[in-house]
Amino acid sequence: MTSVGSNIRHYRQLHHLSQNDLANELHISRQTISKWERGVSQPTIEYLLGLSEFFQITIDELIKAEPELIKEEETLMKKAVFLVSSYTASGDSQWGKESKDYGTRNFLANLSQMYPMYEWRAAKPSELAAILAEEKIGMIMLAPTVTPKIKEVEAQYPGKMKIVAPGEYAKISMNFILER
């Protein structure tokens, strides 16, 4: 197995995907994924770009790094927070199970599909400091209603942040309904 093939396999398994799941994401056959992973063939630059975007890694990480040399910290699913102005708490403290309202849960499910390397949970801006004190967060996404608090969030969290525009929010929300 070449380093490219072993890295594809490593990142696919890290994201709990079958060869068929990854093939569907890239609109190719499962056999193509199998050939890449076994080193029988190599992905084209277009597919390397697609893989790096899907796994949210650089092409260098995909083609150079050996999976066993990747730090354990980098292989763990990263935690992410979706900041909303309000949600109905479920009383469950397990990460990702804090919200019981239909809209927030479905939005988080769509985010999990869009960003499979992150484990998502909802939170209000007032909860952020406590979460950051307890967890290592890989990304924070802000709902349109929370954008007025961007300076407050930036003061607490210097990492990767994404603001969801109103149109994008509606599109992400609709994905769940349209896929049913």
C-alpha positions in Angstrom: 0.0 0.0 0.0 1.4 3.4 -1.0 1.4 6.3 1.5 -1.4 8.0 -0.6 -3.5 4.8 -0.4 -2.8 4.2 3.2 -3.6 7.8 4.0 -6.9 7.6 2.1 -7.8 4.4 4.1 -6.7 6.0 7.4 -8.8 9.2 6.9 -11.7 7.2 5.6 -11.7 4.9 8.6 -11.1 7.9 10.9 -14.4 9.3 9.7 -16.1 6.0 10.1 -16.8 5.7 6.4 -17.0 2.5 4.3 -15.3 2.5 0.8 -18.8 2.8 -0.6 -19.6 5.8 1.5 -16.5 7.6 0.4 -17.1 6.6 -3.2 -20.6 8.1 -3.1 -19.3 11.3 -1.7 -16.8 11.6 -4.6 -19.3 10.2 -7.2 -17.0 7.3 -8.2 -17.1 3.5 -7.8 -16.2 1.6 -4.6 -13.7 -0.3 -6.7 -11.8 2.9 -7.5 -11.4 3.6 -3.7 -10.2 0.1 -3.2 -7.6 0.4 -6.0 -6.3 3.7 -4.5 -6.0 2.1 -1.0 -4.2 -1.0 -2.3 -1.9 1.1 -4.4 -3.1 -0.4 -7.7 -3.8 3.1 -9.0 -3.5 6.7 -7.8 -6.1 9.4 -7.6 -5.8 12.3 -10.1 -5.1 15.8 -8.8 -8.9 16.5 -9.0 -9.7 13.6 -6.7 -6.8 14.6 -4.4 -8.4 18.0 -4.1 -11.8 16.5 -3.5 -10.4 14.2 -0.8 -8.5 17.0 0.9 -11.6 19.2 1.0 -13.8 16.4 2.2 -11.4 15.3 5.0 -10.4 19.0 5.6 -6.7 18.3 5.4 -4.0 19.6 3.1 -3.0 17.7 0.0 0.5 17.4 1.6 -1.1 15.6 4.5 -2.9 13.3 2.2 0.2 12.4 0.0 3.1 12.7 2.4 2.3 11.9 6.0 2.2 8.3 7.1 -0.9 7.6 9.2 1.2 6.1 12.0 3.2 9.3 12.3 0.1 11.5 12.6 -0.3 12.7 16.2 -3.0 11.0 18.1 -4.5 14.4 18.9 -5.0 15.0 15.2 -6.8 11.7 14.7 -9.5 12.3 17.2 -12.8 13.7 16.0 -12.7 17.4 16.7 -15.5 19.0 18.7 -17.3 22.0 17.3 -19.9 24.4 18.6 -22.9 25.9 16.8 -23.7 29.1 18.6 -27.4 29.9 18.6 -29.4 32.5 20.4 -31.7 29.9 22.0 -32.4 26.2 22.0 -34.3 23.7 24.2 -31.9 21.8 26.5 -32.4 18.1 26.7 -30.8 17.6 30.1 -28.4 15.1 28.5 -24.8 16.1 29.1 -23.3 13.8 26.3 -21.7 15.9 23.6 -24.1 16.5 20.8 -27.2 15.4 22.8 -27.7 18.7 24.6 -30.5 20.0 22.4 -33.9 18.5 22.2 -35.7 20.9 19.9 -36.3 19.6 16.4 -34.9 22.5 14.5 -31.5 22.6 16.3 -31.1 18.8 16.3 -31.7 18.7 12.5 -29.4 21.6 11.8 -26.7 19.8 13.8 -27.3 16.6 11.8 -26.8 18.5 8.6 -23.6 20.1 9.9 -22.4 16.6 10.8 -22.9 15.6 7.2 -21.2 18.7 5.8 -18.3 18.6 8.3 -17.9 14.9 9.2 -14.6 15.5 11.0 -16.4 17.5 13.7 -18.7 16.4 16.5 -21.3 19.1 16.9 -23.3 20.5 19.7 -25.4 23.6 20.2 -24.7 26.3 22.7 -25.7 29.8 23.6 -23.1 32.5 23.8 -23.5 32.6 27.6 -22.4 28.9 27.7 -19.3 29.3 25.6 -16.8 30.2 28.3 -17.7 27.1 30.4 -17.4 24.8 27.3 -14.1 26.3 26.3 -12.8 25.7 29.8 -13.7 22.0 29.6 -13.2 21.1 25.9 -10.8 21.6 23.1 -12.9 23.1 20.3 -11.9 22.8 16.7 -14.4 25.2 15.3 -17.2 27.5 16.2 -20.0 28.3 13.8 -22.4 31.2 14.5 -26.1 31.3 13.6 -27.2 34.6 11.9 -29.0 35.7 15.1 -25.7 35.4 17.1 -23.5 37.5 14.7 -24.0 40.7 16.8 -22.0 38.9 19.5 -19.1 38.2 17.2 -16.6 40.5 19.1 -17.5 38.8 22.4 -17.0 35.3 20.9 -13.7 36.4 19.2 -12.4 37.6 22.6 -13.0 34.1 24.1 -12.0 31.9 21.1 -9.1 32.7 18.8 -9.6 29.6 16.6 -11.5 28.7 13.5 -14.8 30.5 13.3 -17.5 30.6 10.6 -20.5 32.9 10.4 -23.5 31.4 8.7 -25.3 33.9 6.4 -29.1 33.9 6.6 -29.4 32.3 3.1 -26.9 29.6 3.9 -28.7 28.9 7.2 -31.9 28.3 5.3 -30.2 26.1 2.8 -28.5 24.0 5.5 -31.9 23.7 7.3 -33.7 22.7 4.1 -31.2 19.9 3.3 -32.7 17.7 6.1 -36.2 18.2 4.8 -35.3 17.7 1.1 -33.4 14.4 1.9 -36.4 12.8 3.6 
